[in-house]
Amino acid sequence: MIKFSASLPFDRRLAPQDIRGSMAHAAMLAACGIITAEEAEAIQAGLQEIAAELKEGRFPFELEDEDIHMNIEKRLTEKIGAAGGKLHTARSRNDQVALDLHLFLMEEIREIDKMVADLQEVFLELARKFMGVVLPGYTHLQRAQPVLFSHHLLAYFWMLQRDRERLAGAYRRADLMPLGAGALSGTSFPIDRRMVAASLGFTRLYENSMDAVSDRDYIVEFLSCAALLMAHLSRLSEELILWSSAEFGFIELDDAYTTGSSMMPQKKNPDVAELARGKTGRVYGSLMALLTVLKGLPLTYNKDLQEDKEGLFDTVDTLKALLPLMGEMLLTMRINRPRMEAAAQDDFACATDLADYLVRRGVAFREAHRIVGELIACAEKAGLKLKELTPEVRRRFHPALGEEIGHLLDPLAVVKARSCRGGTAPEAVQEQLRLAEQALQDQNKLFQQTTNPA
Ligand code: ARG
């Protein structure tokens, strides 16, 4: 039973938050005259010693004491005697656990946001570095229209931008101070919840004690942000894996982020990208697990809620290990520009533009689409590329196709024509890059204001 019900093996990582929360609580109890100043000082000195013991690996953990909260409190009383027993005045483990989790998550969101911002910087850097490189853009994994490689990369910048917006929203809703809720209904002591909130960096208080001890929405919300962020990293990983295969041959990942095969000497496996893709599953799993834990739980605290922690910790660890690696892997990847551009040379590139050309000559788009489709079918049947068809053959499909159309068959010209806002033309991508740089700065500022409102 002890082993089954203890959370100590995993919640010991909440020790720093637990000590911080208890320090603030003790200071408030003294300020409100609930304990004496001497008692508060003894508690704080004792907690400081415990922090040192934990840091130096000297803390005597006891599984019998279930969790880190009871372990620390018991150790405190061992050290300072009766005053230690007063720390838990006007507090329950229910609001204490909630407080520690809020503090933990707020800190981690700050760090993870920074890492996502760093990864955004990588995309900006690569977009600048590879400006002008053309490769096929795909739909259905079939070559569709040529695009700038920078345009493709910047698509990920904007996904990460939305991830950061979501993280900032999750932070705002994690920023709620639960202490004072007691076990579930509040406390009869004259506490000052605002004081505790201010000293721990919270801007808001829970306004309902029952909500305060039951709520795990903020963790669900963070896990859902994490799940979507992982989805983005997984899609990117899938592209890197495809592009680094012999079939595509568009990129080569640095040896530092690949492994050899134990049997096949020629192999270079994109392990980091594959693991990013694979670990997406466990992050989704943690989100589903917590949603399922919450479903059907009556108010208020139920022991089920102890299951909120491992998935959260695992997700934080997964993101913090992966995000920097992703950036390094991208920065060190080499591209095979000739392979990309040769793939983009394929006649597929110009089909839409040939149809658009006919539209400009007064043909309705649907009709133009059909005509070019037939032209391509004819070329394929003859085993020729479009540019190898003679003007006489082309004219049979439409008189305008008999004219000089070579400029329409050049992928770079096709790319340049996509000059609308958000399109792949070089000037449009330059403008996009400028907007992205601005968006990154704005989000940094906004996040700073969200997490440091003072
Ligand atoms: N170990 C528990 C958890 O992590 C602490 C809260 C327990 N509260 C209680 N009344 N049993 O959720």
Residues whose N, C-alpha, C, O or C-beta is under 5 A from the ligand:
A	BS01	LIG	S7 D67 R93 N94 V97 L305 Q306
